[in-house]
Amino acid sequence: MKPTAFAHGRGRIAALTLLTALAPLVWGTTYAVTSEMLPAAHPLFAGAMRALPAGLIAIAIGMALPRGSWWWKSATLGVLNIGLFFPMLFISAERLPGGVAGTLGSVSPLIVALIAVPLLGDRLSAWRIGWGVAGVVGVGLVVLGPAARLDTVGIVAGLIGASSMALGVTLTKRWGRPAGVGSVALVGWQLTAGGLFLVPTTLIIEGAPPAIDATAGVGYLWLGLFGGLIAYIVFFSGIGKLPVTSVAPLSLLSPMMAATVGVTVLGESLSQPQILGLAIALASVVAGQFTPRARGRRLDQVAVQIAPRPAAHAMTPTR
């Protein structure tokens, strides 16, 4: 690749990465919106409200339904990325302090780095493993408190949730999307499947839906429109064009954003260890975008992925 074309491709990769990073940043506002605007003790209902309406809207916009194997693939991805992830997150948050639950969730990039080896044919990278561990340490410094307690069920649920999301995003990369189907429709299939899984789960665990006032309505609108429809379209579009091991570390931005919102909106304060943790976690996110060995080759490959293609090859082929 010529130097000018290489620089142009690298610039597009950086822009696409920054765009993809907006999704976990938006997800980082979920805790503040849930605690300040929504009815208490109904996080799964909030999850269903975020997933199902957004999914149906995306399907209407995309004007496409799954065909053939994509019925079970969409259901699988919807359950892994949304339907199973939310309940496990809820159980973990209920039985553990928020800091412990948040730290467990930050192991997702590590899991992606490991399962990408058999599922995507990636090489096991000491660079990504090392920075993945650093990301967990950084998030732990930000969100863990001295009174943090441990609970076996909560820990298992948190690890299942992180593993579910990690497997979901890796399979999303492996399967791509069917020819002629846009990313909006593909996200709609997943959100709808996850929402349909969440509805009975919510009724079993939480019972009848809560009353919704104007404040709660605005909160659900934020979670559904920006935290659901737009954020998932942006995130899964990024997965389709970037290496999944580069996208996974971006999830660390969620607890970082939650801490920032806590300081700027909720009046919380950050200690020196928390500030250090933010710096380590941010360094982990940035380092996750690079691979020292064969970096130029990887950039060339990604630049080819995001370059315009003829119409007949515009969509990622189904594996």
C-alpha positions as semicolon CSV with decimal commas, in nm:
position;residue;x (nm);y (nm);z (nm)
1;M;0,000;0,000;0,000
2;K;0,136;0,346;-0,091
3;P;0,224;0,580;0,202
4;T;-0,059;0,822;0,121
5;A;-0,315;0,544;0,097
6;F;-0,177;0,388;0,415
7;A;-0,209;0,717;0,605
8;H;-0,561;0,766;0,473
9;G;-0,656;0,413;0,579
10;R;-0,507;0,466;0,924
11;G;-0,705;0,789;0,961
12;R;-1,028;0,612;0,871
13;I;-0,951;0,337;1,121
14;A;-0,898;0,597;1,395
15;A;-1,223;0,774;1,305
16;L;-1,416;0,446;1,302
17;T;-1,267;0,348;1,639
18;L;-1,368;0,681;1,794
19;L;-1,719;0,640;1,655
20;T;-1,746;0,286;1,793
21;A;-1,624;0,413;2,132
22;L;-1,935;0,631;2,160
23;A;-2,145;0,320;2,232
24;P;-1,975;0,215;2,559
25;L;-1,958;0,581;2,660
26;V;-2,337;0,603;2,626
27;W;-2,376;0,273;2,813
28;G;-2,173;0,428;3,094
29;T;-2,465;0,663;3,166
30;T;-2,696;0,369;3,240
31;Y;-2,624;0,356;3,614
32;A;-2,696;0,727;3,668
33;V;-3,013;0,717;3,456
34;T;-3,135;0,402;3,629
35;S;-3,065;0,526;3,982
36;E;-3,190;0,883;3,934
37;M;-3,478;0,855;3,686
38;L;-3,623;0,502;3,680
39;P;-3,839;0,310;3,932
40;A;-3,628;0,122;4,185
41;A;-3,580;-0,256;4,178
42;H;-3,675;-0,299;3,810
43;P;-3,344;-0,315;3,617
44;L;-3,457;-0,606;3,400
45;F;-3,769;-0,417;3,298
46;A;-3,538;-0,132;3,199
47;G;-3,334;-0,379;2,996
48;A;-3,643;-0,510;2,818
49;M;-3,758;-0,154;2,749
50;R;-3,417;-0,074;2,605
51;A;-3,400;-0,382;2,382
52;L;-3,742;-0,480;2,248
53;P;-3,888;-0,148;2,122
54;A;-3,550;-0,052;1,973
55;G;-3,526;-0,390;1,803
56;L;-3,870;-0,365;1,645
57;I;-3,793;-0,012;1,522
58;A;-3,463;-0,129;1,372
59;I;-3,635;-0,418;1,192
60;A;-3,893;-0,175;1,051
61;I;-3,618;0,057;0,930
62;G;-3,405;-0,224;0,790
63;M;-3,705;-0,388;0,623
64;A;-3,559;-0,737;0,646
65;L;-3,627;-1,053;0,846
66;P;-3,380;-1,335;0,907
67;R;-3,365;-1,620;0,658
68;G;-3,239;-1,975;0,692
69;S;-2,966;-2,017;0,952
70;W;-2,992;-1,653;1,051
71;W;-3,303;-1,727;1,257
72;W;-3,100;-1,928;1,507
73;K;-2,788;-1,714;1,466
74;S;-2,982;-1,396;1,546
75;A;-3,150;-1,563;1,843
76;T;-2,812;-1,683;1,970
77;L;-2,649;-1,343;1,937
78;G;-2,950;-1,168;2,091
79;V;-2,946;-1,395;2,396
80;L;-2,568;-1,374;2,441
81;N;-2,529;-0,998;2,388
82;I;-2,850;-0,886;2,558
83;G;-3,093;-1,145;2,692
84;L;-2,849;-1,342;2,909
85;F;-2,607;-1,056;2,972
86;F;-2,865;-0,832;3,141
87;P;-2,997;-1,088;3,397
88;M;-2,644;-1,194;3,490
89;L;-2,548;-0,831;3,533
90;F;-2,859;-0,780;3,749
91;I;-2,782;-1,080;3,973
92;S;-2,420;-0,971;4,008
93;A;-2,520;-0,615;4,096
94;E;-2,778;-0,737;4,348
95;R;-2,539;-0,968;4,534
96;L;-2,216;-0,769;4,504
97;P;-2,115;-0,406;4,552
98;G;-2,125;-0,216;4,225
99;G;-1,746;-0,193;4,220
100;V;-1,699;-0,570;4,235
101;A;-1,963;-0,624;3,966
102;G;-1,800;-0,359;3,745
103;T;-1,457;-0,516;3,786
104;L;-1,591;-0,860;3,688
105;G;-1,742;-0,707;3,376
106;S;-1,405;-0,560;3,279
107;V;-1,261;-0,909;3,217
108;S;-1,456;-0,926;2,890
109;P;-1,163;-0,804;2,673
110;L;-0,945;-1,075;2,825
111;I;-1,203;-1,341;2,738
112;V;-1,233;-1,206;2,383
113;A;-0,854;-1,224;2,341
114;L;-0,865;-1,591;2,443
115;I;-1,169;-1,714;2,248
116;A;-1,069;-1,523;1,934
117;V;-0,789;-1,780;1,897
118;P;-1,016;-2,081;1,823
119;L;-1,311;-1,890;1,678
120;L;-1,137;-1,633;1,457
121;G;-0,794;-1,789;1,408
122;D;-0,616;-1,502;1,588
123;R;-0,283;-1,559;1,756
124;L;-0,266;-1,546;2,135
125;S;-0,114;-1,206;2,207
126;A;0,086;-1,137;2,523
127;W;0,038;-0,768;2,446
128;R;-0,342;-0,794;2,458
129;I;-0,344;-1,028;2,758
130;G;-0,111;-0,796;2,950
131;W;-0,310;-0,485;2,876
132;G;-0,632;-0,673;2,941
133;V;-0,509;-0,752;3,292
134;A;-0,404;-0,387;3,330
135;G;-0,756;-0,281;3,229
136;V;-0,909;-0,500;3,500
137;V;-0,668;-0,351;3,756
138;G;-0,749;0,001;3,640
139;V;-1,125;-0,049;3,658
140;G;-1,081;-0,215;3,997
141;L;-0,901;0,090;4,131
142;V;-1,180;0,314;4,002
143;V;-1,482;0,125;4,129
144;L;-1,370;-0,100;4,416
145;G;-1,411;0,031;4,771
146;P;-1,255;-0,080;5,100
147;A;-1,585;-0,240;5,211
148;A;-1,618;-0,456;4,901
149;R;-1,755;-0,798;4,989
150;L;-1,753;-1,116;4,786
151;D;-2,042;-1,352;4,715
152;T;-1,999;-1,676;4,521
153;V;-2,329;-1,657;4,332
154;G;-2,269;-1,292;4,246
155;I;-1,916;-1,361;4,122
156;V;-2,031;-1,654;3,908
157;A;-2,313;-1,444;3,761
158;G;-2,074;-1,159;3,684
159;L;-1,830;-1,389;3,508
160;I;-2,113;-1,554;3,311
161;G;-2,233;-1,212;3,201
162;A;-1,886;-1,102;3,090
163;S;-1,833;-1,434;2,910
164;S;-2,174;-1,412;2,743
165;M;-2,101;-1,068;2,599
166;A;-1,749;-1,168;2,497
167;L;-1,874;-1,478;2,312
168;G;-2,155;-1,277;2,154
169;V;-1,931;-1,008;2,006
170;T;-1,680;-1,268;1,887
171;L;-1,950;-1,472;1,711
172;T;-2,085;-1,148;1,564
173;K;-1,744;-1,099;1,404
174;R;-1,720;-1,463;1,293
175;W;-2,063;-1,482;1,131
176;G;-2,062;-1,136;0,973
177;R;-2,400;-1,065;0,817
178;P;-2,595;-1,211;0,527
179;A;-2,554;-1,060;0,181
180;G;-2,795;-0,776;0,112
181;V;-2,874;-0,710;0,481
182;G;-2,764;-0,385;0,644
183;S;-2,629;-0,342;0,995
184;V;-2,955;-0,179;1,114
185;A;-3,159;-0,490;1,037
186;L;-2,894;-0,718;1,188
187;V;-2,893;-0,517;1,512
188;G;-3,272;-0,519;1,508
189;W;-3,278;-0,898;1,498
190;Q;-3,047;-0,918;1,799
191;L;-3,227;-0,654;2,005
192;T;-3,564;-0,813;1,935
193;A;-3,441;-1,163;2,023
194;G;-3,280;-1,034;2,341
195;G;-3,592;-0,836;2,431
196;L;-3,821;-1,136;2,376
197;F;-3,593;-1,341;2,601
198;L;-3,602;-1,068;2,866
199;V;-3,981;-1,025;2,881
200;P;-4,061;-1,359;3,052
201;T;-3,739;-1,336;3,255
202;T;-3,847;-0,995;3,384
203;L;-4,196;-1,116;3,474
204;I;-4,053;-1,413;3,666
205;I;-3,790;-1,217;3,858
206;E;-3,947;-0,873;3,900
207;G;-4,319;-0,934;3,860
208;A;-4,556;-0,675;3,716
209;P;-4,410;-0,368;3,542
210;P;-4,378;-0,051;3,752
211;A;-4,575;0,269;3,707
212;I;-4,404;0,506;3,464
213;D;-4,410;0,883;3,528
214;A;-4,271;1,158;3,304
215;T;-3,919;1,135;3,449
216;A;-3,909;0,760;3,405
217;G;-4,044;0,800;3,051
218;V;-3,751;1,025;2,960
219;G;-3,511;0,777;3,118
220;Y;-3,655;0,483;2,925
221;L;-3,644;0,693;2,606
222;W;-3,274;0,764;2,662
223;L;-3,194;0,399;2,731
224;G;-3,404;0,275;2,438
225;L;-3,313;0,529;2,170
226;F;-2,954;0,623;2,250
227;G;-2,844;0,337;2,480
228;G;-3,026;0,078;2,271
229;L;-3,098;0,149;1,904
230;I;-2,823;0,399;1,817
231;A;-2,550;0,263;2,046
232;Y;-2,591;-0,098;1,933
233;I;-2,596;-0,001;1,565
234;V;-2,274;0,196;1,613
235;F;-2,108;-0,078;1,820
236;F;-2,191;-0,374;1,597
237;S;-2,107;-0,176;1,284
238;G;-1,764;-0,122;1,439
239;I;-1,730;-0,494;1,513
240;G;-1,800;-0,567;1,148
241;K;-1,514;-0,344;1,028
242;L;-1,253;-0,353;1,306
243;P;-1,069;-0,642;1,473
244;V;-1,285;-0,768;1,758
245;T;-0,980;-0,771;1,987
246;S;-0,953;-0,394;1,929
247;V;-1,323;-0,329;1,985
248;A;-1,342;-0,535;2,308
249;P;-1,117;-0,302;2,515
250;L;-1,352;-0,015;2,435
251;S;-1,598;-0,172;2,682
252;L;-1,372;-0,043;2,961
253;L;-1,497;0,304;2,874
254;S;-1,836;0,221;3,032
255;P;-1,722;0,207;3,398
256;M;-1,493;0,503;3,331
257;M;-1,787;0,702;3,197
258;A;-2,001;0,593;3,494
259;A;-1,736;0,727;3,732
260;T;-1,714;1,053;3,536
261;V;-2,091;1,100;3,544
262;G;-2,085;1,029;3,917
263;V;-1,839;1,314;3,969
264;T;-1,989;1,570;3,729
265;V;-2,360;1,500;3,775
266;L;-2,410;1,318;4,104
267;G;-2,156;1,520;4,303
268;E;-1,926;1,229;4,385
269;S;-1,550;1,267;4,426
270;L;-1,249;1,070;4,305
271;S;-0,961;0,961;4,527
272;Q;-0,600;0,945;4,407
273;P;-0,618;0,565;4,354
274;Q;-0,931;0,615;4,144
275;I;-0,758;0,878;3,931
276;L;-0,467;0,637;3,884
277;G;-0,715;0,364;3,791
278;L;-0,876;0,586;3,528
279;A;-0,533;0,653;3,376
280;I;-0,446;0,280;3,369
281;A;-0,783;0,183;3,220
282;L;-0,757;0,454;2,955
283;A;-0,403;0,339;2,869
284;S;-0,539;-0,016;2,833
285;V;-0,810;0,104;2,591
286;V;-0,554;0,290;2,378
287;A;-0,300;0,005;2,386
288;G;-0,572;-0,238;2,280
289;Q;-0,589;-0,061;1,944
290;F;-0,232;-0,158;1,855
291;T;-0,031;-0,474;1,806
292;P;0,347;-0,419;1,805
293;R;0,421;-0,712;1,576
294;A;0,288;-0,695;1,218
295;R;0,099;-0,378;1,298
296;G;0,140;-0,242;0,947
297;R;-0,004;-0,561;0,797
298;R;-0,306;-0,544;1,029
299;L;-0,367;-0,180;0,937
300;D;-0,348;-0,270;0,569
301;Q;-0,605;-0,547;0,620
302;V;-0,845;-0,323;0,808
303;A;-0,805;-0,045;0,555
304;V;-0,907;-0,292;0,283
305;Q;-1,209;-0,391;0,495
306;I;-1,337;-0,035;0,529
307;A;-1,255;0,076;0,174
308;P;-1,553;0,115;-0,066
309;R;-1,636;-0,205;-0,255
310;P;-1,843;-0,286;-0,561
311;A;-2,210;-0,336;-0,486
312;A;-2,193;-0,710;-0,536
313;H;-1,940;-0,739;-0,252
314;A;-2,059;-0,463;-0,023
315;M;-2,172;-0,695;0,257
316;T;-1,956;-0,916;0,476
317;P;-2,007;-1,276;0,353
318;T;-2,170;-1,525;0,586
319;R;-1,932;-1,788;0,717
